[in-house]
Amino acid sequence: MLAVNLPYTSRTNRALDADCEWGMEQTLLAAVYNVLSGIQYGLAGKKGAKKPKLIGPSYMVGKKNERKLKSVVMPIEELKEKLQWFDEQAGVTSDG
């Protein structure tokens, strides 16, 4: 329960997910940098020039065909049971 209530940028969350260090502002700046670097690379027109290295969270710099999130297939009844468990833990009651 402690890890759920910790700030997103806490050391524990950073140990679990390195991308949590990238806030909205940093991610947008990285995207702008990547676009401008690509434009500069394209306009240079030199043969054999190295492509600029992309910066940013892993979902921005990973391969295009790389799956970022793992999916879990489960029946809808099982999903409802799991969600009900979270509601019970939080003390939420459903009215019909």
C-alpha positions as CSV (number, residue, x, y, z in Angstrom):
1,M,0.0,0.0,0.0
2,L,2.9,2.3,0.7
3,A,4.2,2.3,-2.9
4,V,0.7,3.2,-4.2
5,N,0.7,6.4,-2.1
6,L,4.2,7.5,-2.8
7,P,4.8,10.5,-5.2
8,Y,5.3,9.5,-8.8
9,T,8.9,10.7,-8.7
10,S,9.9,8.9,-5.5
11,R,13.0,6.7,-5.4
12,T,10.9,3.6,-5.2
13,N,8.9,4.5,-8.3
14,R,12.1,5.4,-10.1
15,A,13.6,2.1,-9.3
16,L,10.5,0.3,-10.7
17,D,10.1,2.6,-13.7
18,A,12.9,4.8,-15.1
19,D,10.4,6.7,-17.2
20,C,8.7,8.3,-14.2
21,E,11.6,10.8,-14.1
22,W,10.3,12.3,-17.3
23,G,7.6,14.8,-16.5
24,M,5.3,16.4,-19.0
25,E,7.6,19.4,-19.5
26,Q,10.7,17.3,-20.0
27,T,8.9,14.9,-22.4
28,L,7.7,17.8,-24.5
29,L,11.1,19.4,-24.6
30,A,12.6,16.0,-25.6
31,A,10.1,15.7,-28.4
32,V,10.9,19.2,-29.7
33,Y,14.6,18.4,-29.5
34,N,14.1,15.2,-31.4
35,V,12.1,16.9,-34.1
36,L,14.6,19.8,-34.5
37,S,17.5,17.3,-34.6
38,G,15.8,15.4,-37.3
39,I,15.1,18.5,-39.4
40,Q,18.8,19.6,-39.0
41,Y,19.9,16.1,-40.0
42,G,17.6,16.1,-43.0
43,L,18.7,19.6,-44.2
44,A,22.4,18.8,-43.8
45,G,22.2,16.3,-46.7
46,K,25.6,14.9,-46.0
47,K,26.2,11.3,-47.0
48,G,27.3,9.0,-44.2
49,A,26.3,11.5,-41.5
50,K,25.2,9.9,-38.2
51,K,21.5,10.2,-37.3
52,P,21.0,12.2,-34.1
53,K,20.3,10.1,-31.0
54,L,16.8,10.5,-29.7
55,I,16.3,11.5,-26.1
56,G,13.3,11.1,-23.9
57,P,11.4,8.3,-22.1
58,S,11.7,4.8,-23.5
59,Y,8.3,4.9,-25.3
60,M,9.7,7.8,-27.4
61,V,13.1,6.4,-28.2
62,G,12.2,2.7,-28.6
63,K,11.8,0.8,-31.8
64,K,8.6,1.4,-33.7
65,N,7.5,-2.3,-33.6
66,E,8.5,-2.8,-30.0
67,R,5.4,-3.4,-27.7
68,K,5.6,-1.1,-24.7
69,L,2.8,-2.5,-22.6
70,K,2.1,-6.1,-22.0
71,S,-1.5,-7.1,-22.4
72,V,-3.4,-9.6,-20.4
73,V,-6.4,-11.4,-21.9
74,M,-9.0,-12.3,-19.4
75,P,-12.8,-12.9,-19.4
76,I,-14.9,-9.9,-18.4
77,E,-16.2,-11.8,-15.3
78,E,-12.6,-12.2,-14.0
79,L,-12.0,-8.5,-14.7
80,K,-15.1,-7.5,-12.7
81,E,-13.9,-9.7,-9.8
82,K,-10.5,-8.0,-9.8
83,L,-12.1,-4.5,-9.9
84,Q,-14.5,-5.5,-7.1
85,W,-11.6,-6.5,-4.9
86,F,-10.1,-3.0,-5.4
87,D,-13.4,-1.4,-4.5
88,E,-13.7,-3.6,-1.4
89,Q,-10.2,-2.5,-0.3
90,A,-11.1,1.1,-0.8
91,G,-14.4,0.7,1.0
92,V,-16.5,1.6,-2.0
93,T,-19.9,0.2,-2.2
94,S,-21.9,-0.2,-5.4
95,D,-25.6,0.6,-5.4
96,G,-27.2,-1.7,-8.0
